[in-house]
């Protein structure tokens, strides 16, 4: 499916730029660069994230939202049951009047979607400003090859137990797996490598479903509620 003009505008591309060139550019940007929050366990960009592009909603999402605005105008109530004030009524009417479903894409390419923050929705700054420069003594190593000393550390740390099925792993079935997939930017250091059975490793794709929550905001509020109960 072709890249919708609203997505091209969001990313700062010319409207007449071929889709192939845009996808090629973003494939390079997203290859072998993982989002820093996956490794650091927090977002180092903070409020800066809000200054980066936000992908437009799909046609289905936009239509659903427009239907919500119409219903609110009909009932005079917002989604939380509160009465609409005049300012909101005026804004809702303007949104409904100007709504055109053709202004929104049918869908968004996976490459572009994966570059967006799963919490805030904005495209992660790392894909715009990532640099190889670092203050540490060693440059960040990114290679699929796992050094032998790393393998030995992982074997000792994991006790030759498969980290997926929790069963002992015979020597001839030992395989090493990138927790954050290499294709998603995961490095080959001990903290990102785990020991798996051959079969368990074969069944694992480059999906991040094992380490990322499908609904981060929902996850956040569950943790917050647990703390409040304590």
SERO-4910 file (N, C-alpha, C, O; in steps of 0.05 Angstrom, whole numbers):
BEGIN
 pado doro    nc1    nc2    nc3   cac1   cac2   cac3    cc1    cc2    cc3    oc1    oc2    oc3
  Unk    A     17    -24      0      0      0      0     18     25      0     38     26     14
  Unk    A     10     45    -16     26     69    -18     26     85      8      7     83     24
  Unk    A     47    101     12     49    118     36     31    142     32     34    158     13
  Unk    A     13    146     50     -6    168     49      8    195     51     28    197     65
  Unk    A     -3    216     38     10    242     39     13    253     67     32    268     73
  Unk    A     -6    247     85     -5    257    112     20    246    127     32    260    144
  Unk    A     27    221    120     51    209    133     76    221    122     95    226    137
  Unk    A     77    227     96    100    240     83    104    267     96    127    275    102
  Unk    A     82    282     99     84    309    111     94    307    140    111    324    149
  Unk    A     85    287    155     93    284    183    123    279    186    135    290    204
  Unk    A    134    263    167    162    257    168    180    277    153    204    275    153
  Unk    A    167    297    142    182    319    129    192    312    101    211    324     91
  Unk    A    179    293     88    187    286     60    170    301     40    148    310     46
  Unk    A    181    305     16    166    317     -6    142    299    -14    145    274    -13
  Unk    A    120    310    -21     97    293    -28    102    277    -53     90    256    -57
  Unk    A    119    287    -71    125    272    -96    148    252    -93    157    240   -112
  Unk    A    159    250    -69    182    231    -64    172    203    -66    152    196    -53
  Unk    A    185    185    -81    176    157    -85    175    143    -58    192    146    -41
  Unk    A    155    126    -54    152    110    -30    176     93    -25    185     90     -2
  Unk    A    187     82    -46    210     64    -44    234     78    -31    248     66    -14
  Unk    A    238    104    -38    261    119    -26    256    124      4    275    123     20
  Unk    A    231    131     11    224    137     39    228    112     56    241    113     77
  Unk    A    218     89     46    221     64     62    250     55     63    258     44     84
  Unk    A    265     60     42    293     53     43    308     70     63    325     59     78
  Unk    A    301     95     64    314    113     84    307    105    112    325    104    129
  Unk    A    282     98    117    274     91    145    283     63    152    286     57    176
  Unk    A    287     46    133    298     19    139    327     22    149    335      8    167
  Unk    A    341     41    137    369     46    146    369     58    174    385     51    191
  Unk    A    350     77    179    349     90    205    342     71    227    353     73    249
  Unk    A    324     52    221    315     34    243    331      8    245    328     -7    264
  Unk    A    348      3    225    364    -22    226    386    -20    247    401      0    247
  Unk    A    388    -40    264    410    -42    283    411    -18    303    432    -13    315
  Unk    A    389     -5    307    387     16    328    363     10    345    340     13    335
  Unk    A    367      3    370    344     -2    387    337     23    402    354     41    406
  Unk    A    313     25    412    305     48    428    320     46    455    320     25    467
  Unk    A    331     68    463    347     68    488    331     59    513    343     48    531
  Unk    A    305     63    513    289     55    536    289     25    540    286     16    563
  Unk    A    294     10    519    294    -19    521    318    -28    538    317    -48    552
  Unk    A    340    -14    535    364    -22    550    367     -7    576    375    -19    596
  Unk    A    359     19    577    363     35    601    340     32    621    343     39    644
  Unk    A    317     22    612    293     19    628    280     46    635    263     47    652
  Unk    A    287     66    620    273     92    622    279    108    597    298    102    582
  Unk    A    263    128    591    267    145    567    287    168    574    281    184    590
  Unk    A    310    169    560    329    190    566    322    216    553    335    237    557
  Unk    A    301    216    536    294    241    522    273    258    536    271    282    532
  Unk    A    257    245    554    238    260    570    219    277    553    209    267    533
  Unk    A    214    302    561    194    319    546    202    324    517    185    333    502
  Unk    A    228    320    510    236    324    482    220    308    463    216    316    440
  Unk    A    211    284    472    196    266    455    172    281    442    165    276    419
  Unk    A    159    299    457    136    313    448    141    332    425    123    341    412
  Unk    A    167    338    420    174    356    398    178    341    372    184    353    351
  Unk    A    175    315    373    180    299    349    153    290    336    132    291    350
  Unk    A    153    283    311    129    277    296    111    256    309    120    237    322
  Unk    A     85    259    306     65    240    315     51    230    291     39    245    275
  Unk    A     52    203    286     39    192    263      9    197    263     -4    196    284
  Unk    A     -2    204    240    -31    209    238    -47    183    244    -37    161    238
  Unk    A    -71    186    255    -88    162    260    -96    150    233    -97    164    213
  Unk    A   -103    125    233   -113    112    208   -141    122    203   -154    135    220
  Unk    A   -151    117    179   -177    126    171   -198    114    190   -218    128    197
  Unk    A   -195     89    197   -214     76    216   -214     90    243   -235     95    254
  Unk    A   -190     96    254   -188    109    280   -200    137    279   -214    145    297
  Unk    A   -194    151    257   -204    179    254   -234    179    252   -248    197    264
  Unk    A   -245    160    237   -275    159    234   -288    152    261   -309    163    267
  Unk    A   -276    134    276   -287    127    302   -287    151    321   -306    155    336
  Unk    A   -265    167    320   -264    191    336   -285    211    328   -297    225    344
  Unk    A   -288    214    302   -308    233    291   -336    225    300   -353    242    306
  Unk    A   -342    199    300   -368    189    309   -372    196    338   -395    202    347
  Unk    A   -351    194    354   -352    201    382   -359    230    386   -376    237    403
  Unk    A   -347    248    370   -352    277    371   -382    282    364   -395    299    377
  Unk    A   -391    269    344   -419    272    336   -439    264    358   -458    278    364
  Unk    A   -433    241    370   -450    231    392   -450    251    416   -470    255    428
  Unk    A   -426    262    422   -424    280    444   -440    306    438   -453    316    457
  Unk    A   -440    315    414   -456    338    406   -486    333    408   -501    350    416
  Unk    A   -493    308    401   -522    301    402   -532    299    431   -554    308    437
  Unk    A   -515    287    448   -524    283    476   -516    306    494   -528    310    516
  Unk    A   -497    322    485   -488    345    502   -469    336    524   -463    351    543
  Unk    A   -460    310    522   -443    299    543   -417    289    531   -416    279    508
  Unk    A   -395    291    546   -370    280    537   -368    251    545   -387    240    557
  Unk    A   -347    237    538   -344    209    543   -345    202    573   -353    179    580
  Unk    A   -336    220    590   -337    215    619   -363    222    632   -366    221    657
  Unk    A   -383    229    616   -410    235    626   -414    264    635   -436    271    643
  Unk    A   -393    280    633   -396    309    640   -408    325    618   -404    319    594
  Unk    A   -422    346    625   -435    363    606   -414    379    590   -395    390    601
  Unk    A   -419    381    563   -400    396    546   -403    426    551   -425    436    552
  Unk    A   -380    439    555   -381    468    558   -381    480    530   -377    466    510
  Unk    A   -387    506    528   -389    520    502   -364    518    486   -365    516    461
  Unk    A   -341    520    499   -315    519    485   -311    492    471   -303    491    448
  Unk    A   -318    470    486   -315    444    474   -336    440    451   -329    428    431
  Unk    A   -360    449    456   -380    446    435   -371    459    409   -374    448    387
  Unk    A   -360    484    412   -351    498    388   -328    483    374   -328    481    350
  Unk    A   -310    472    390   -287    458    379   -296    432    366   -287    425    344
  Unk    A   -315    417    379   -325    392    368   -339    397    341   -336    382    322
  Unk    A   -356    418    340   -370    425    315   -351    430    293   -355    422    270
  Unk    A   -330    445    299   -310    452    278   -296    426    268   -292    423    244
  Unk    A   -289    408    287   -276    383    279   -293    366    261   -284    355    241
  Unk    A   -319    364    269   -338    348    253   -342    360    225   -343    346    205
  Unk    A   -345    386    224   -350    400    199   -326    397    180   -330    393    156
  Unk    A   -302    398    190   -278    397    174   -268    369    169   -248    365    154
  Unk    A   -281    349    181   -271    321    178   -273    311    150   -294    313    137
  Unk    A   -252    299    140   -251    286    114   -235    261    116   -211    262    121
  Unk    A   -248    238    114   -234    213    119   -211    208     99   -193    192    105
  Unk    A   -211    221     76   -190    217     57   -164    231     66   -143    227     54
  Unk    A   -165    247     87   -142    260     98   -125    241    115   -103    248    124
  Unk    A   -135    216    119   -122    197    136   -114    172    121   -129    163    103
  Unk    A    -92    159    129    -83    135    115    -99    110    122   -110    109    145
  Unk    A   -101     91    104   -115     66    110    -99     51    131   -111     38    149
  Unk    A    -73     52    130    -55     39    149    -28     52    148    -23     69    131
  Unk    A    -11     44    167     16     55    168     37     33    164     34     12    176
  Unk    A     57     37    148     77     17    143     90      8    169     95     25    187
  Unk    A     96    -17    172    107    -28    197    134    -15    205    139    -10    228
  Unk    A    150     -9    185    176      4    190    173     30    205    187     37    223
  Unk    A    153     46    196    148     72    208    134     69    235    139     84    254
  Unk    A    116     49    238    102     45    263    122     37    285    119     46    308
  Unk    A    141     20    279    160     10    299    179     32    308    192     29    329
  Unk    A    180     54    293    197     76    302    183     94    322    196    112    334
  Unk    A    157     90    326    142    106    344    143     96    373    146     72    378
  Unk    A    142    114    392    142    107    420    116     93    427     94    103    421
  Unk    A    118     70    440     94     54    447     78     67    469     55     59    474
  Unk    A     90     86    483     76    100    505     63    125    496     39    129    499
  Unk    A     78    143    483     68    169    475     59    171    446     45    190    439
  Unk    A     69    153    429     61    153    401     79    169    383     80    164    359
  Unk    A     95    188    394    113    203    377    135    186    367    143    166    379
  Unk    A    146    193    343    169    179    332    192    183    351    199    206    357
  Unk    A    205    162    359    227    163    378    250    180    367    259    176    345
  Unk    A    260    200    383    282    217    374    307    202    365    323    212    349
  Unk    A    311    178    376    336    163    369    339    159    339    361    158    329
  Unk    A    317    157    325    318    151    296    324    177    280    330    175    256
  Unk    A    323    200    293    331    225    280    359    234    288    373    245    272
  Unk    A    366    229    313    391    241    324    412    221    332    433    229    343
  Unk    A    408    195    328    427    175    337    455    180    325    457    184    301
  Unk    A    475    180    342    502    184    333    520    162    343    514    150    364
  Unk    A    541    155    329    559    134    339    578    144    362    591    128    375
  Unk    A    578    171    366    596    182    386    587    174    414    563    172    419
  Unk    A    606    171    432    600    164    459    623    173    478    645    177    469
  Unk    A    616    178    503    636    187    522    651    163    535    671    167    548
  Unk    A    641    139    532    653    116    544    678    108    529    683    116    506
  Unk    A    695     92    542    721     84    530    718     68    505    734     69    486
  Unk    A    697     51    504    693     34    481    669     43    465    648     51    476
  Unk    A    671     42    439    649     48    422    628     26    425    635      3    431
  Unk    A    603     32    421    582     12    424    586     -9    402    585     -2    378
  Unk    A    590    -33    410    595    -55    391    568    -67    382    551    -74    398
  Unk    A    565    -69    356    540    -81    346    548   -101    325    554    -95    302
  Unk    A    547   -126    333    554   -148    315    537   -173    322    533   -178    346
  Unk    A    529   -188    302    514   -212    308    533   -233    321    523   -251    335
  Unk    A    559   -231    316    578   -249    327    580   -246    357    585   -224    367
  Unk    A    576   -267    372    578   -267    401    606   -275    409    614   -298    404
  Unk    A    621   -257    422    649   -264    431    649   -289    449    630   -293    464
  Unk    A    671   -305    448    672   -329    464    671   -323    494    659   -338    509
  Unk    A    684   -301    503    683   -295    531    655   -289    541    648   -294    564
  Unk    A    639   -277    523    611   -271    529    595   -298    532    579   -301    550
  Unk    A    600   -316    514    587   -343    515    593   -356    542    574   -367    554
  Unk    A    618   -356    550    625   -369    575    612   -355    599    603   -369    618
  Unk    A    610   -329    599    597   -314    620    567   -322    622    557   -326    644
  Unk    A    555   -324    599    526   -331    598    521   -360    608    502   -365    622
  Unk    A    538   -378    599    535   -406    608    538   -408    638    522   -422    651
  Unk    A    557   -394    649    561   -395    679    537   -381    693    527   -391    713
  Unk    A    529   -359    683    507   -344    695    481   -359    694    466   -360    714
  Unk    A    475   -371    671    449   -385    668    451   -414    677    430   -428    677
  Unk    A    475   -424    685    477   -451    695    470   -472    676    461   -494    683
  Unk    A    473   -467    650    466   -485    628    437   -494    630    430   -517    624
  Unk    A    419   -475    639    390   -480    640    377   -463    619    383   -439    617
  Unk    A    360   -474    603    346   -459    583    329   -437    596    313   -443    614
  Unk    A    332   -412    587    318   -390    599    290   -387    589    276   -368    596
  Unk    A    281   -405    573    254   -405    563    237   -427    575    214   -423    584
  Unk    A    248   -452    574    232   -475    585    242   -484    612    230   -502    624
  Unk    A    264   -472    621    276   -478    648    285   -507    651    285   -518    674
  Unk    A    293   -520    629    303   -547    631    334   -547    625    343   -529    611
  Unk    A    349   -566    636    377   -568    631    382   -571    601    366   -584    587
  Unk    A    404   -559    591    410   -560    562    435   -576    557    456   -569    567
  Unk    A    433   -599    542    456   -615    536    476   -598    519    468   -579    506
  Unk    A    501   -605    521    522   -590    507    516   -586    477    521   -565    465
  Unk    A    506   -608    465    501   -607    436    476   -591    428    469   -589    404
  Unk    A    461   -581    448    436   -566    442    438   -537    451    419   -522    449
  Unk    A    461   -529    462    465   -502    472    465   -482    448    480   -484    429
  Unk    A    447   -461    451    447   -439    432    444   -413    447    434   -413    470
  Unk    A    454   -392    435    453   -366    448    434   -347    434    434   -346    409
  Unk    A    418   -333    449    396   -316    438    399   -287    447    405   -282    470
  Unk    A    395   -269    428    394   -240    435    366   -234    447    346   -238    433
  Unk    A    365   -224    471    340   -217    484    327   -195    468    304   -198    458
  Unk    A    341   -172    464    332   -152    445    344   -161    418    368   -161    415
  Unk    A    328   -170    399    338   -181    374    359   -164    361    358   -140    361
  Unk    A    378   -178    349    399   -164    334    387   -145    313    396   -123    309
  Unk    A    366   -155    300    353   -140    278    339   -115    289    333    -96    274
  Unk    A    335   -114    315    322    -90    328    342    -73    342    335    -54    356
  Unk    A    368    -79    339    389    -63    351    402    -75    376    419    -62    388
  Unk    A    393    -99    383    405   -112    407    435   -118    403    443   -127    382
  Unk    A    451   -112    424    480   -117    421    487   -145    431    469   -160    440
  Unk    A    512   -152    429    521   -179    435    537   -180    461    557   -194    463
  Unk    A    528   -165    481    540   -165    508    525   -185    525    502   -192    519
  Unk    A    537   -193    548    525   -214    565    498   -207    575    481   -224    578
  Unk    A    493   -181    580    467   -173    591    444   -175    571    421   -172    578
  Unk    A    451   -179    545    431   -181    524    431   -209    511    417   -214    492
  Unk    A    446   -227    523    448   -255    512    438   -274    533    444   -271    557
  Unk    A    422   -294    525    413   -315    543    417   -342    530    419   -344    506
  Unk    A    418   -363    547    422   -390    537    395   -403    533    378   -402    550
  Unk    A    392   -416    509    367   -430    503    373   -458    491    394   -463    481
  Unk    A    352   -475    493    353   -500    478    352   -493    448    343   -472    441
  Unk    A    363   -511    432    362   -508    403    333   -504    394    327   -486    378
  Unk    A    315   -522    403    287   -520    394    274   -494    404    259   -481    388
  Unk    A    279   -486    429    267   -461    439    276   -437    423    261   -418    419
  Unk    A    301   -437    415    312   -415    400    301   -414    372    296   -393    361
  Unk    A    295   -438    360    284   -439    333    255   -428    333    247   -417    312
  Unk    A    241   -431    355    213   -421    356    211   -392    361    189   -380    360
  Unk    A    234   -379    368    233   -350    374    239   -334    349    258   -340    334
  Unk    A    222   -314    344    227   -297    321    241   -271    331    251   -271    353
  Unk    A    241   -250    314    253   -225    323    232   -207    336    235   -183    338
  Unk    A    210   -220    346    189   -206    360    199   -196    387    215   -208    400
  Unk    A    188   -173    395    195   -161    422    173   -167    442    173   -156    464
  Unk    A    154   -184    435    131   -189    453    139   -201    480    125   -198    499
  Unk    A    162   -214    481    171   -226    506    181   -205    526    180   -209    550
  Unk    A    191   -183    516    202   -163    534    187   -137    536    190   -121    555
  Unk    A    169   -132    516    154   -107    516    125   -112    522    113   -131    512
  Unk    A    113    -96    539     85    -99    546     68    -89    523     74    -68    511
  Unk    A     47   -103    515     30    -96    492     16    -69    496     10    -55    477
  Unk    A     10    -62    522     -3    -37    528     11    -23    551      3    -26    574
  Unk    A     33     -9    545     50      3    566     35     21    586     41     20    610
  Unk    A     16     37    577      2     55    595    -15     40    615    -16     46    638
  Unk    A    -28     18    605    -44      1    623    -25    -12    644    -32    -13    667
  Unk    A     -2    -20    635     18    -32    653     27    -12    674     29    -19    698
  Unk    A     31     13    666     39     35    684     19     39    706     26     41    730
  Unk    A     -7     41    699    -28     46    719    -32     22    738    -39     26    761
  Unk    A    -28     -2    728    -30    -26    746     -8    -24    767    -13    -29    790
  Unk    A     16    -17    759     38    -15    778     33      8    798     39      6    821
  Unk    A     22     30    788     16     53    804     -5     47    825     -3     54    848
  Unk    A    -26     32    817    -47     24    835    -37      5    857    -46      7    880
  Unk    A    -18    -13    850     -6    -31    869      8    -15    891      7    -22    914
  Unk    A     23      5    883     38     22    902     19     37    920     25     39    944
  Unk    A     -3     47    909    -22     62    925    -36     44    946    -41     53    968
  Unk    A    -41     19    939    -53      0    958    -35     -7    981    -44    -12   1004
  Unk    A     -9     -6    976     11    -12    997     11     11   1017     27     10   1037
***
